[in-house]
Amino acid sequence: MPQRHVVQMSTSHASYGVCVLGTEVFLDTRRCTPKGATSFDVHATSAVTVHITHSPMTKPMINSRWPLDPDIEVVVTIDVTSRTVNDNKVKISYYGREDNELSVAWLYLTCVDVSLDVDLSRNGRVKSKGKDKAKWTWGPDGQGAVLLVNCDRDSPGAGGTDSGQVDIRTTADLQDMSVMLLRTQGPSAIFAEYQVVLHVSESDADKVRVFHAIREDSHPHYKSVLGPGKLSYVLDDVGSGENTFYVEGLAFPDLGFSGLVSFSTSLLEVPHKNSPGTPIFTDTVVFRVAPWIMTPNTQQPLEVFVCSIQQGSDSNKVFLEGLQVLLRKANCKLTICSEVETRSDRWIQDELEFGYVEAPHKTFPVVFDSPRNRGLKDFAFKKILGPDFGYVTREPPRKDISSLDSFGNLDVSPPVTVRGKEYPLGRILIGSPLPW
């Protein structure tokens, strides 16, 4: 339930307020009701729409006046952004029993627009004014933006994945991120008095990182503004226009993390320089972090990784020669891993599982490195991780490794239908060391 924006009316002086395009402003008319008043009416300038909410038993009086009934609420909305400060007016007149006007309360409103927007429809474009932006639903008719874990390495010289870097070192890295736009419109003088803040919850902050695209001397600069240890960001020099943010995922959906993360922007009224602001409007969007998806080995191969064992009676030289002939016919790339690289560990299928991540704007493969940690322990990190090829690994919580942690015991079926239910990405198969 969104917080109500209430403005206190007064008959002793004019009231001033700011509202956001299309949102409701509740007018507190009771505290300023003059003694002896029995009814009131409301008039406003053309851009303001007045709504009188009341119980079914309450009826308007003659001349569009309303009785001073405690069930009545006065709500106004504005659907046109202000060109100047205080260009919208609301007048409430109070009347006594003799229909004489006892006093008047004036309200001057400035209407601004604040909108946080993402690729809600998942078509690769960020559109403004989407509905139910804080909801995420599955399926081709669903809605909600998708976020990728930035687990490849586009940045030259980086020691790990790009998600481990707190800065952006190459613009290629931006292609792995989702765009979030903060749009504002209205008189610049208002934004000088009110704060616009972007924020994320503490529970989500370690799952994501947000960069603000800032132009300095016509060159773009990307400032890290939200993420681990950074829960809020106050925008400077806000006016009419767009602020572009790039969002990356830091963690895959997993046990204890559904993959949903939310961001909000709030317009804050700050009465004093050092006092905390009061939110008068908040807009929230939600992303779902794309999961790692395993690929079945029935798909057309793109590249085959195989270990070379050249020494002793266990040499697989003949096997490699036959495999090379087969893959030339299949027009498939073959990568032979030397004994130095594999430290004489030939069981590469136990060490690696290939999959991918996908969002409307980007798809790239991701190698999953098992925790078996034998001779091939560092191979995927050192030899496969790179531009547009991601890397992920997991360690068991108690550090106990069993044969089920070897990925020869992990596979996925092709797309399949079981008892009438479709599994378009297949079903995961896990082996067992026991005969049953």
RODO-2510 file (C-alpha; in nm, 4 decimals, decimal comma):
residues 436
     n   res          X          Y          Z
     1     m     0,0000     0,0000     0,0000
     2     p     0,1667     0,3288    -0,1086
     3     q     0,2041     0,6017     0,1505
     4     r    -0,0614     0,8725     0,1268
     5     h     0,0566     1,2209     0,0356
     6     v    -0,1352     1,4535     0,2679
     7     v    -0,1239     1,8352     0,2559
     8     q    -0,2374     2,0361     0,5562
     9     m    -0,4762     2,3185     0,4598
    10     s    -0,5016     2,6476     0,6496
    11     t    -0,7382     2,9440     0,6489
    12     s    -0,4792     3,1736     0,8092
    13     h    -0,2193     3,1480     0,5321
    14     a    -0,1742     2,9904     0,1908
    15     s    -0,0358     2,6351     0,1699
    16     y     0,2238     2,5251    -0,0833
    17     g     0,3072     2,1777    -0,2035
    18     v     0,4600     1,9605    -0,4716
    19     c     0,2878     1,6640    -0,6291
    20     v     0,3942     1,4055    -0,8847
    21     l     0,2152     1,3688    -1,2165
    22     g    -0,0940     1,1488    -1,1893
    23     t    -0,0645     1,0799    -0,8155
    24     e    -0,3224     1,1579    -0,5517
    25     v    -0,2873     1,4401    -0,2997
    26     f    -0,5176     1,4220     0,0028
    27     l    -0,6206     1,7589     0,1456
    28     d    -0,6573     1,7733     0,5227
    29     t    -0,9489     2,0141     0,5519
    30     r    -1,0695     1,9299     0,9035
    31     r    -0,8047     2,0998     1,1144
    32     c    -0,8690     2,4374     0,9562
    33     t    -1,2510     2,4239     0,9643
    34     p    -1,3722     2,7581     1,1061
    35     k    -1,6128     2,7678     1,3973
    36     g    -1,9749     2,7626     1,2842
    37     a    -1,9022     2,6172     0,9395
    38     t    -2,1512     2,3588     0,8110
    39     s    -2,0488     2,3087     0,4471
    40     f    -1,7725     2,3697     0,1953
    41     d    -1,6979     2,3693    -0,1761
    42     v    -1,3821     2,3229    -0,3810
    43     h    -1,2660     2,5056    -0,6942
    44     a    -0,9394     2,4586    -0,8827
    45     t    -0,7570     2,5744    -1,1938
    46     s    -0,8072     2,3786    -1,5151
    47     a    -0,5158     2,1327    -1,4827
    48     v    -0,6356     2,0120    -1,1422
    49     t    -0,8963     1,7372    -1,1074
    50     v    -1,0873     1,7335    -0,7777
    51     h    -1,2276     1,4076    -0,6388
    52     i    -1,4714     1,4039    -0,3481
    53     t    -1,4856     1,0632    -0,1824
    54     h    -1,7768     0,9988     0,0526
    55     s    -2,0050     0,7314     0,1913
    56     p    -2,3127     0,6319    -0,0121
    57     m    -2,5326     0,8044     0,2455
    58     t    -2,3664     1,1444     0,1998
    59     k    -2,5194     1,3636    -0,0702
    60     p    -2,3948     1,6949    -0,2152
    61     m    -2,5930     2,0034    -0,1200
    62     i    -2,7202     2,2745    -0,3483
    63     n    -2,4615     2,4774    -0,5438
    64     s    -2,2142     2,1829    -0,5368
    65     r    -2,1502     2,2335    -0,1685
    66     w    -2,0723     1,9437     0,0597
    67     p    -2,1648     1,8994     0,4250
    68     l    -1,8794     1,8860     0,6729
    69     d    -1,9102     1,5126     0,7151
    70     p    -1,6148     1,3203     0,8686
    71     d    -1,6495     1,0536     0,5963
    72     i    -1,5752     1,3018     0,3185
    73     e    -1,2238     1,3265     0,1739
    74     v    -1,0941     1,5774    -0,0805
    75     v    -0,8379     1,4370    -0,3249
    76     v    -0,6748     1,6207    -0,6162
    77     t    -0,4678     1,4967    -0,9092
    78     i    -0,2782     1,6808    -1,1808
    79     d    -0,2014     1,5279    -1,5199
    80     v     0,0076     1,8112    -1,6683
    81     t     0,3589     1,8929    -1,5542
    82     s     0,3990     2,2474    -1,4233
    83     r     0,5782     2,5050    -1,6358
    84     t     0,6292     2,7418    -1,3451
    85     v     0,6311     2,7075    -0,9679
    86     n     0,2873     2,7266    -0,7990
    87     d     0,0929     2,7421    -1,1257
    88     n    -0,1922     2,5216    -0,9965
    89     k    -0,4401     2,6557    -0,7400
    90     v    -0,7035     2,4917    -0,5204
    91     k    -0,9552     2,7009    -0,3241
    92     i    -1,1692     2,5610    -0,0419
    93     s    -1,4487     2,7891     0,0841
    94     y    -1,6277     2,7265     0,4147
    95     y    -1,9909     2,8324     0,4705
    96     g    -2,2080     2,8820     0,7762
    97     r    -2,5738     2,8040     0,8312
    98     e    -2,6792     3,1265     0,6591
    99     d    -2,4810     3,0276     0,3459
   100     n    -2,2342     3,3038     0,4180
   101     e    -1,8684     3,2426     0,3337
   102     l    -1,6784     3,2283     0,6625
   103     s    -1,3219     3,1756     0,5387
   104     v    -1,1089     3,0420     0,2533
   105     a    -0,8127     2,8021     0,2375
   106     w    -0,5744     2,8301    -0,0587
   107     l    -0,3343     2,5661    -0,1868
   108     y    -0,0679     2,6301    -0,4522
   109     l     0,0652     2,3128    -0,6161
   110     t     0,3619     2,2508    -0,8440
   111     c     0,3401     1,9296    -1,0467
   112     v     0,6583     1,7415    -1,1402
   113     d     0,7169     1,4041    -1,3013
   114     v     0,9489     1,1422    -1,1512
   115     s     0,9660     0,7976    -1,3090
   116     l     1,2035     0,5036    -1,2702
   117     d     1,1870     0,2800    -1,5776
   118     v     1,3301    -0,0516    -1,6988
   119     d     1,2674    -0,2971    -1,9828
   120     l     0,9323    -0,3958    -1,8391
   121     s     0,8023    -0,5765    -2,1496
   122     r     1,1337    -0,7608    -2,2148
   123     n     1,1707    -0,6409    -2,5731
   124     g     1,5094    -0,4749    -2,5263
   125     r     1,3689    -0,1214    -2,4891
   126     v     1,3023     0,0917    -2,1834
   127     k     0,9622     0,2543    -2,2002
   128     s     0,8203     0,5074    -1,9581
   129     k     0,5036     0,4936    -1,7519
   130     g     0,4639     0,1193    -1,7272
   131     k     0,1991    -0,0227    -1,4957
   132     d     0,2692    -0,2449    -1,1950
   133     k     0,6437    -0,1906    -1,2260
   134     a     0,7004    -0,3461    -0,8846
   135     k     0,5572    -0,6825    -0,9987
   136     w     0,7399    -0,9586    -1,1886
   137     t     0,5603    -1,2435    -1,3651
   138     w     0,6847    -1,5432    -1,5641
   139     g     0,5965    -1,6460    -1,9170
   140     p     0,5742    -1,4978    -2,2656
   141     d     0,2886    -1,2730    -2,1531
   142     g     0,4562    -1,1816    -1,8262
   143     q     0,6319    -0,8609    -1,7353
   144     g     0,9394    -0,7467    -1,5490
   145     a     1,2999    -0,6724    -1,6383
   146     v     1,5798    -0,9310    -1,6496
   147     l     1,9280    -0,8858    -1,5061
   148     l     2,2435    -1,0806    -1,5912
   149     v     2,5154    -1,1795    -1,3483
   150     n     2,8186    -1,0053    -1,4994
   151     c     3,0342    -1,3164    -1,4693
   152     d     3,2450    -1,2893    -1,7866
   153     r     3,5689    -1,0920    -1,8189
   154     d     3,5589    -0,8083    -2,0711
   155     s     3,7926    -0,5877    -1,8698
   156     p     4,1584    -0,6274    -1,9764
   157     g     4,3885    -0,7048    -1,6895
   158     a     4,1083    -0,7921    -1,4485
   159     g     4,1977    -1,0677    -1,2053
   160     g     3,8504    -1,2242    -1,1978
   161     t     3,5030    -1,1749    -1,3370
   162     d     3,3725    -0,8284    -1,4214
   163     s     3,1249    -0,8475    -1,1323
   164     g     3,4230    -0,8461    -0,8970
   165     q     3,5317    -0,5020    -1,0236
   166     v     3,3919    -0,1882    -0,8613
   167     d     3,4511     0,0169    -1,1761
   168     i     3,3890    -0,0115    -1,5497
   169     r     3,7105    -0,0452    -1,7475
   170     t     3,5688    -0,0977    -2,0964
   171     t     3,2427    -0,0022    -2,2650
   172     a     3,2051    -0,3671    -2,3758
   173     d     3,1227    -0,4377    -2,0130
   174     l     2,8096    -0,2204    -2,0411
   175     q     2,6578    -0,4653    -2,2918
   176     d     2,6243    -0,7234    -2,0122
   177     m     2,4253    -0,4831    -1,7954
   178     s     2,0611    -0,3786    -1,7930
   179     v     1,9618    -0,0153    -1,8426
   180     m     1,7539     0,1712    -1,5848
   181     l     1,6350     0,5256    -1,6578
   182     l     1,5342     0,7917    -1,4070
   183     r     1,3211     1,0519    -1,5808
   184     t     1,2374     1,3871    -1,4215
   185     q     1,0409     1,6836    -1,5498
   186     g     0,9313     2,0099    -1,3931
   187     p     1,0587     2,3530    -1,2860
   188     s     1,4273     2,3332    -1,1946
   189     a     1,3680     2,5555    -0,8916
   190     i     1,1590     2,2810    -0,7318
   191     f     1,4277     2,0152    -0,7735
   192     a     1,6695     2,2532    -0,6043
   193     e     1,4502     2,2416    -0,2922
   194     y     1,3574     1,8718    -0,3008
   195     q     1,5879     1,5687    -0,3130
   196     v     1,5671     1,2852    -0,5654
   197     v     1,7152     0,9686    -0,4150
   198     l     1,7811     0,6263    -0,5679
   199     h     1,7901     0,3452    -0,3145
   200     v     1,8016    -0,0327    -0,2679
   201     s     1,7208    -0,2481     0,0330
   202     e     1,9998    -0,3843     0,2504
   203     s     1,8959    -0,7416     0,1667
   204     d     1,9342    -0,6768    -0,2091
   205     a     2,2437    -0,4548    -0,2010
   206     d     2,4955    -0,7418    -0,2052
   207     k     2,3248    -0,9006    -0,5086
   208     v     2,3608    -0,6047    -0,7479
   209     r     2,5726    -0,3060    -0,8432
   210     v     2,4509     0,0140    -1,0144
   211     f     2,6586     0,2621    -1,2162
   212     h     2,5470     0,6174    -1,2984
   213     a     2,6459     0,7395    -1,6445
   214     i     2,7782     1,0941    -1,5989
   215     r     2,9176     1,3162    -1,8735
   216     e     3,2268     1,5139    -1,7785
   217     d     3,3883     1,7321    -2,0470
   218     s     3,1846     1,5413    -2,3105
   219     h     3,3397     1,2103    -2,1968
   220     p     3,1221     0,9506    -2,0203
   221     h     3,2130     0,8493    -1,6677
   222     y     3,0475     0,5611    -1,4835
   223     k     3,0145     0,6123    -1,1104
   224     s     2,9388     0,3199    -0,8800
   225     v     2,6398     0,4423    -0,6757
   226     l     2,4537     0,1388    -0,5351
   227     g     2,5637    -0,2076    -0,4317
   228     p     2,7465    -0,3719    -0,1414
   229     g     2,7746    -0,1083     0,1316
   230     k     2,5895     0,1537    -0,0776
   231     l     2,2169     0,1670    -0,0056
   232     s     2,1222     0,5138    -0,1347
   233     y     2,2361     0,7772    -0,3815
   234     v     2,1272     1,1434    -0,3872
   235     l     2,1248     1,2918    -0,7373
   236     d     2,2784     1,6335    -0,7882
   237     d     2,1636     1,9034    -1,0314
   238     v     1,8343     1,7346    -1,1154
   239     g     1,6271     1,9036    -1,3829
   240     s     1,4066     1,8007    -1,6704
   241     g     1,5709     1,5082    -1,8467
   242     e     1,7010     1,1529    -1,8100
   243     n     1,9625     0,9937    -1,5893
   244     t     2,0971     0,6624    -1,7200
   245     f     2,2021     0,3813    -1,4874
   246     y     2,3612     0,0462    -1,5709
   247     v     2,2750    -0,2474    -1,3455
   248     e     2,4715    -0,5721    -1,3092
   249     g     2,3963    -0,8839    -1,1100
   250     l     2,6498    -1,0115    -0,8585
   251     a     2,4813    -1,3351    -0,7468
   252     f     2,2866    -1,6104    -0,9190
   253     p     1,9484    -1,7234    -0,7888
   254     d     2,0268    -1,9881    -0,5313
   255     l     1,9202    -2,1319    -0,1996
   256     g     1,7930    -1,8343     0,0002
   257     f     1,7825    -1,5976    -0,3004
   258     s     1,4849    -1,6064    -0,5372
   259     g     1,6562    -1,3784    -0,7890
   260     l     1,4208    -1,0828    -0,7386
   261     v     1,5782    -0,7440    -0,6617
   262     s     1,4049    -0,4066    -0,6356
   263     f     1,5173    -0,0473    -0,6821
   264     s     1,3257     0,2648    -0,5826
   265     t     1,3497     0,6360    -0,6393
   266     s     1,1941     0,8810    -0,3948
   267     l     1,1161     1,2506    -0,4055
   268     l     1,1979     1,3873    -0,0603
   269     e     1,0818     1,7059     0,1043
   270     v     1,3738     1,8394     0,3085
   271     p     1,2577     2,1115     0,5531
   272     h     1,6090     2,1846     0,6811
   273     k     1,9544     2,1222     0,5378
   274     n     2,0640     1,8687     0,8010
   275     s     1,7244     1,7085     0,8649
   276     p     1,6084     1,3767     0,7160
   277     g     1,3809     1,4126     0,4172
   278     t     1,0159     1,3084     0,4108
   279     p     0,9188     1,1028     0,1035
   280     i     0,6208     1,2407    -0,0843
   281     f     0,6512     0,9955    -0,3749
   282     t     0,8283     0,6659    -0,4399
   283     d     0,8530     0,4705    -0,7649
   284     t     0,9777     0,1092    -0,7582
   285     v     1,0964    -0,1320    -1,0271
   286     v     1,1906    -0,4972    -0,9963
   287     f     1,4433    -0,7143    -1,1797
   288     r     1,4831    -1,0895    -1,1787
   289     v     1,8410    -1,2143    -1,2047
   290     a     1,8591    -1,4631    -1,4912
   291     p     1,9475    -1,8140    -1,3693
   292     w     2,2306    -2,0266    -1,5006
   293     i     2,0716    -2,2642    -1,7548
   294     m     2,2398    -2,5956    -1,8336
   295     t     2,2472    -2,7154    -2,1946
   296     p     2,1829    -3,0821    -2,2948
   297     n     2,4527    -3,2634    -2,4881
   298     t     2,1989    -3,3464    -2,7598
   299     q     2,2403    -2,9939    -2,8969
   300     q     2,4690    -2,9195    -3,1901
   301     p     2,8249    -2,8923    -3,0482
   302     l     3,0222    -2,5705    -3,0928
   303     e     3,3463    -2,6652    -2,9199
   304     v     3,4793    -2,9832    -2,7615
   305     f     3,7302    -2,9770    -2,4744
   306     v     3,9389    -3,2889    -2,4215
   307     c     4,2425    -3,3708    -2,2089
   308     s     4,5636    -3,5009    -2,3583
   309     i     4,7461    -3,7850    -2,1782
   310     q     5,0686    -3,8550    -2,3639
   311     q     5,2804    -4,0464    -2,1149
   312     g     5,2726    -4,4157    -2,0168
   313     s     5,0213    -4,6886    -2,0844
   314     d     4,7281    -4,4515    -2,0196
   315     s     4,8084    -4,2435    -2,3310
   316     n     4,4963    -4,1386    -2,5237
   317     k     4,6838    -4,0439    -2,8412
   318     v     4,4829    -4,2825    -3,0620
   319     f     4,1577    -4,1533    -2,9131
   320     l     4,2559    -3,7933    -2,9872
   321     e     4,3430    -3,8738    -3,3487
   322     g     4,0033    -4,0324    -3,4042
   323     l     3,8271    -3,7436    -3,2301
   324     q     4,0021    -3,4917    -3,4538
   325     v     3,8790    -3,6717    -3,7652
   326     l     3,5233    -3,6835    -3,6306
   327     l     3,5124    -3,3151    -3,5343
   328     r     3,6466    -3,2033    -3,8707
   329     k     3,3482    -3,3788    -4,0287
   330     a     3,1188    -3,2120    -3,7748
   331     n     3,2817    -2,8715    -3,8438
   332     c     3,3313    -2,8309    -3,4708
   333     k     3,6186    -2,6626    -3,2883
   334     l     3,8437    -2,8904    -3,0821
   335     t     4,0426    -2,7669    -2,7840
   336     i     4,3024    -3,0142    -2,6569
   337     c     4,4165    -2,9411    -2,3025
   338     s     4,7775    -3,0324    -2,2337
   339     e     4,8954    -3,2339    -1,9353
   340     v     5,0617    -2,9194    -1,7994
   341     e     4,7274    -2,7340    -1,8041
   342     t     4,5294    -3,0235    -1,6572
   343     r     4,7998    -3,1490    -1,4201
   344     s     4,7387    -3,5002    -1,5616
   345     d     4,3684    -3,4916    -1,4673
   346     r     4,1847    -3,6419    -1,7651
   347     w     3,8295    -3,6330    -1,6224
   348     i     3,7245    -3,2989    -1,7683
   349     q     3,3567    -3,3945    -1,7786
   350     d     3,3713    -3,4268    -1,3990
   351     e     3,5142    -3,0761    -1,3693
   352     l     3,3024    -2,8655    -1,6093
   353     e     2,9415    -2,8182    -1,7069
   354     f     2,8422    -2,5717    -1,9761
   355     g     2,5354    -2,3528    -1,9748
   356     y     2,4337    -1,9959    -2,0478
   357     v     2,2556    -1,6852    -1,9192
   358     e     2,0031    -1,4926    -2,1238
   359     a     1,8280    -1,1575    -2,1133
   360     p     1,6459    -0,9682    -2,3910
   361     h     1,9578    -0,7588    -2,4575
   362     k     2,2332    -1,0207    -2,4222
   363     t     2,3107    -1,3931    -2,4091
   364     f     2,6469    -1,5553    -2,3397
   365     p     2,7760    -1,9002    -2,2340
   366     v     2,8837    -1,9669    -1,8760
   367     v     3,1033    -2,2529    -1,7588
   368     f     3,0121    -2,4045    -1,4228
   369     d     3,3242    -2,5242    -1,2385
   370     s     3,2626    -2,8145    -0,9996
   371     p     3,4046    -2,8214    -0,6452
   372     r     3,5859    -3,1563    -0,6974
   373     n     3,9074    -2,9491    -0,7172
   374     r     4,1575    -3,1981    -0,8529
   375     g     4,4115    -3,1388    -1,1288
   376     l     4,1655    -2,9393    -1,3440
   377     k     4,0732    -2,7105    -1,0542
   378     d     4,1951    -2,3847    -1,2147
   379     f     4,1484    -2,4753    -1,5812
   380     a     3,8084    -2,3145    -1,6409
   381     f     3,9017    -1,9944    -1,4590
   382     k     4,2338    -1,9548    -1,6384
   383     k     4,1505    -2,0860    -1,9863
   384     i     3,7755    -2,0432    -2,0494
   385     l     3,6707    -1,7287    -1,8605
   386     g     3,6991    -1,4309    -2,0951
   387     p     3,5029    -1,1778    -2,3025
   388     d     3,1418    -1,2980    -2,3356
   389     f     3,2259    -1,6300    -2,1693
   390     g     3,1250    -1,6370    -1,8054
   391     y     3,2383    -1,8429    -1,5087
   392     v     3,0667    -1,9608    -1,1927
   393     t     3,1547    -2,2090    -0,9222
   394     r     3,0137    -2,3299    -0,5929
   395     e     3,1745    -2,4749    -0,2823
   396     p     2,9825    -2,7075    -0,0492
   397     p     2,8996    -2,5299     0,2778
   398     r     3,0818    -2,7870     0,4918
   399     k     3,3713    -2,8392     0,2481
   400     d     3,2845    -3,2091     0,2228
   401     i     3,3344    -3,3326    -0,1347
   402     s     3,1639    -3,6485    -0,2582
   403     s     3,1316    -3,8160    -0,5981
   404     l     2,8029    -3,6300    -0,6460
   405     d     3,0072    -3,3087    -0,6652
   406     s     3,1695    -3,4425    -0,9827
   407     f     2,9780    -3,3194    -1,2842
   408     g     2,9882    -3,6574    -1,4554
   409     n     2,6957    -3,7102    -1,2172
   410     l     2,5177    -3,3927    -1,3336
   411     d     2,3276    -3,3660    -1,6604
   412     v     2,0119    -3,2239    -1,8105
   413     s     1,7628    -3,3829    -2,0439
   414     p     1,6472    -3,2287    -2,3724
   415     p     1,3097    -3,0501    -2,3650
   416     v     1,0593    -3,3050    -2,2390
   417     t     0,6926    -3,3462    -2,1439
   418     v     0,6187    -3,5548    -1,8344
   419     r     0,2609    -3,6457    -1,7398
   420     g     0,1302    -3,3586    -1,9498
   421     k     0,3651    -3,0954    -1,8015
   422     e     0,6151    -2,9313    -2,0344
   423     y     0,9781    -2,8744    -1,9358
   424     p     1,1113    -2,6559    -2,2205
   425     l     1,4598    -2,6392    -2,0644
   426     g     1,4676    -3,0099    -1,9787
   427     r     1,4984    -3,1694    -1,6365
   428     i     1,8152    -3,1882    -1,4309
   429     l     1,9496    -3,5393    -1,3723
   430     i     2,1700    -3,6147    -1,0737
   431     g     2,3604    -3,9452    -1,0503
   432     s     2,3938    -4,1648    -0,7448
   433     p     2,6794    -4,3746    -0,6068
   434     l     2,4251    -4,6349    -0,4991
   435     p     2,2869    -4,9026    -0,7376
   436     w     1,9271    -4,7978    -0,6824
***
